[in-house]
Amino acid sequence: MWSRYLHTRERDGVVAVFHELHPDPVYCSQEQWQMVKAGITDDVVTFIKDLRQRKLLIDSSEDDDREFLETTSALECKLNQPTILYLMTAQGCNFNCGYCQVPEIARKYGESMLSSADAFAGIDLWLEHLRDVYDPNHEYFVIFYGGEPLLNKQVIWQSLKCLELKRITGELPARVNFMIATNGALVDEETVTQCKKHGVMVAVGLDGPKVANDALKVDTDGQGTFERIIASIRLLVAGGVRTFVSASITPSNISEMSKYADFFKELGVEKFGFNFLKGRLLLKLVGESGLMDYYRQAAQGVIELARTESGFGFEYQMEKKRNAFDRREFFPVDCTCYGNQLVIQPDGQISNCPFYKARLGQVGSVGKNFRIWDQPIVQEWRKRLSLSHPGEAKAMGGGGCAWGSNELKGDPLAVDDSSQIFSEEVLNELIWSRYDRNQSRKA
Ligand SMILES: C[S@@+](CC[C@H](N)C(=O)[O-])C[C@H]1O[C@@H](n2cnc3c(N)ncnc32)[C@H](O)[C@@H]1O
């Protein structure tokens, strides 16, 4: 019998047949597919074998149930794995980007700075999590975030020292990465020296060439920021610091973003990634009627760029999904807020999301048995994940952003249209680009 997870896509007389939970398409002609569906299978023995091997042809519905349970439990394991510790060292920011709600959050809750005591308590609590579930096959990160994290440099350097000491004593696994996500303005020689000393990577926000960047990425005086960001990136790269660029997709760069690869590469950065905007300020920028166009155009831009970049794996938004597809993995989450991150907010409160004040307790007093994956908000937000919902692009879709849905639709469980559209378009792209690659290899 056919699996209930079987789906097809058709293009120019070719049919791609794939499994919803782990798409690894098999291709045939439309005529062959009609024959197979009619039960005429004599001439397509290999094709039938492929369908069986991929659990598209099964013996009973129990095979499907088993497949679903295996995917669910593998997903659960991945979700109960806190790969990221966010230390939000400052709530305030020296930029006032036209799409970012951080300045508004800072006005509402105060421009607090993380204390070194809370940073150390955050590190200890995260290590308690790792003691339970550390797995050397995963990559782990401590990310300094904000607001603008470099407004509180001393706590970053102190935290790095504390982390290094814990590495020496063996409390911190050897393969934990350190990263600062910054707007770049406060990067100086001391920053480069500290980053080199502790092997810190730096992700700098830059929205493209000057006109595109300065349209919305301005400082608190409303001045453009392009030159300062570029100078910082060059300083970091020249100092040998592993540097990345994170570009937000805005109305000012959306129509040309697919051409930015050379611009970013010329800066000497290791990788770049695109960031889909979320929240109320996106709504303000594009209007209710412009939202769907924004999501489609942004998805197309990232896919178009990945097409021209194929082989380099340079843009990481798309790369993550392509890797999952190539490894036949169920790609579980778009965001690490579903249990994969412990966030220490600047006031010492714990959250599962840097943008959302979940107020799960003060880091210094919750006790060492606190686990982020047990928190009711994490369990609740997991109900968003694609596995629990209908949809053919399940294996590529990861639930999107709960904070964004809450902001836009007043419900953290509402569908994230942006992530849904991106996942569907990426799945189609991956299915047909593999077919085209196979064909050109044969030619
Ligand atoms: C909030 S900032 C904090 C760290 C640092 N100040 C920086 O500029 O990278 C981190 C990233 O969030 C992105 N961001 C800001 N507003 C956003 C929004 N509405 N939706 C999605 N990402 C957003 C920024 O572009 C930036 O790259």
The ligand as an SDF file (V2000), in Angstrom:
LIG
                    3D

 27 29  0  0  0  0  0  0  0  0999 V2000
   18.8150   42.5280   17.7710 C   0  0  0  0  0  0  0  0  0  0  0  0
   20.4260   42.5750   17.0970 S   0  0  0  0  0  0  0  0  0  0  0  0
   21.3860   42.3190   18.5510 C   0  0  0  0  0  0  0  0  0  0  0  0
   22.8470   42.1770   18.3180 C   0  0  0  0  0  0  0  0  0  0  0  0
   23.5930   43.3430   17.6970 C   0  0  0  0  0  0  0  0  0  0  0  0
   23.2260   44.6290   18.2030 N   0  0  0  0  0  0  0  0  0  0  0  0
   23.5380   43.2940   16.1810 C   0  0  0  0  0  0  0  0  0  0  0  0
   23.2880   44.3190   15.5620 O   0  0  0  0  0  0  0  0  0  0  0  0
   23.7750   42.2250   15.6270 O   0  0  0  0  0  0  0  0  0  0  0  0
   20.6350   41.0240   16.2980 C   0  0  0  0  0  0  0  0  0  0  0  0
   20.0650   40.9050   14.9210 C   0  0  0  0  0  0  0  0  0  0  0  0
   18.6680   41.0100   14.9890 O   0  0  0  0  0  0  0  0  0  0  0  0
   18.2310   41.5070   13.7540 C   0  0  0  0  0  0  0  0  0  0  0  0
   16.8840   42.0860   13.8850 N   0  0  0  0  0  0  0  0  0  0  0  0
   16.5510   43.2810   14.3440 C   0  0  0  0  0  0  0  0  0  0  0  0
   15.2240   43.4740   14.2400 N   0  0  0  0  0  0  0  0  0  0  0  0
   14.7040   42.3620   13.7120 C   0  0  0  0  0  0  0  0  0  0  0  0
   13.3860   41.9690   13.3430 C   0  0  0  0  0  0  0  0  0  0  0  0
   12.3500   42.7770   13.4790 N   0  0  0  0  0  0  0  0  0  0  0  0
   13.2230   40.7620   12.8070 N   0  0  0  0  0  0  0  0  0  0  0  0
   14.2740   39.9220   12.6320 C   0  0  0  0  0  0  0  0  0  0  0  0
   15.5360   40.2410   12.9650 N   0  0  0  0  0  0  0  0  0  0  0  0
   15.7570   41.4570   13.4820 C   0  0  0  0  0  0  0  0  0  0  0  0
   19.2800   42.5620   13.4160 C   0  0  0  0  0  0  0  0  0  0  0  0
   19.3310   42.8130   12.0440 O   0  0  0  0  0  0  0  0  0  0  0  0
   20.5450   41.9620   13.9350 C   0  0  0  0  0  0  0  0  0  0  0  0
   21.2880   41.3630   12.9010 O   0  0  0  0  0  0  0  0  0  0  0  0
  1  2  1  0
  2  3  1  0
  2 10  1  0
  3  4  1  0
  4  5  1  0
  5  6  1  0
  5  7  1  0
  7  8  2  0
  7  9  1  0
 10 11  1  0
 11 12  1  0
 11 26  1  0
 12 13  1  0
 13 14  1  0
 13 24  1  0
 14 15  1  0
 14 23  1  0
 15 16  2  0
 16 17  1  0
 17 18  1  0
 17 23  2  0
 18 19  1  0
 18 20  2  0
 20 21  1  0
 21 22  2  0
 22 23  1  0
 24 25  1  0
 24 26  1  0
 26 27  1  0
M  CHG  2   2   1   9  -1
M  END
$$$$
